[in-house]
Amino acid sequence: MISKLLECENKYEELEHKLTDPDVISDNELYRKVLQEHAALSEIVEAFREYKACEAEIAEAREILDGDFDPELRELASQQFKDACRQKEELTEKLQLLLSPGDPNDSRDVIMEIRAGAGGEEAALFASVLFRMYSKYAESQGWLISVMDENETGLGGFKEIVFTVEGKGVYSRLKYESGVHRVQRIPQTESGGRIHTSTATVAVLPEVSDVDFQLDMNEVDVDTYRSGGAGGQHINKTESAIRLTH
C-alpha cells in the first residue's frame, strides 16, 4: 500500500508543478484535465501525509518510552503513543478505501434530466421540487448548475428540465439518483384534500470528453429524390430530398 501511496504523492506533486506551467495554463482543455486529476488525488495525498505524521509521532513517543525520562514525560508520551496509534488505524482504513478501484467516471461533471411522470400537473410540480433540491445540494457542495433546456408549466412545474452540474466528484455523488422518484401528498391542485401519488424520472449522465471525428465521404451513400405527380417538368426534375447514409 505504501508504494502505491508514494506513487500517488509523486504524481500529485508533478500535477501541482504542471498547474503553474504557462503552456498548460494557456491550453484550457489540458488545464482542466490536469486540474481534475490533481483534485482526484488531493484527498488520498492529504490522508497519506496525515498517516506519515502519525508514524512520526509514534516513533517519537516510543523513543521517550524506551529512554530514561522522568515519569511525567513518559506518561505524556504514553498518551501520545495511544492517540497516534488509534489515528493511524483510522487512516489506514480510510486509505485502503480511497485506493480501492472506483468508477472511472466518478470525477466527471454530469448532465441531469428530470421528467414529470404519472400525476399530471402535480408530477410537474414534483419535478420542480426535485430540481430545487438538487440545486440547493449543489450550492452546498460548491458546484455549478447551468440549465440547458426546460419546459415549464403554468403553475411553475416542469414537464422536463435538463441541466449540467460541474464540480469535484459530481458523478460519484449523484449517479445513484437515476431512476423513478415517487411522492405521496395532498397536491396544490387538489381541492378535496385527497392524497395523490406522483412520479418523476431522473437521469444522470457523465459528460464525455471531446473527441476528434473525421467523416470520410467515401463511406457515405447519397440518395436523391424528386417529387412525382402533377405539376409539370419543374417538379419532376427538382431534387427536393436528399438522404445520407453512413
Buried (B, 14 or more C-beta within 10 A) or exposed (E): EEEEBEEBBEBBEEBBEBEEEEEBEEEEEBBEBBBBBBBBBBBBBEBBBBBBBBEEBBEBBBEBBEEEBEEEEBEEBEEBBEBBEEBBEEBBEBBEEBBEEEEEBBBBBBBBBBBBBEBBBBBBBBBBBBBEEBBEBBEEBEBEBEEEEBBEBEEEBBBBBBBBBBBBBBBBBBBEBBEEBBBEBEBEBEEEEEEBEBBBBBBBBBBEEEEEEEEEEEEEEEEEEEBEEEEEEEEEEEEEEEEEEE
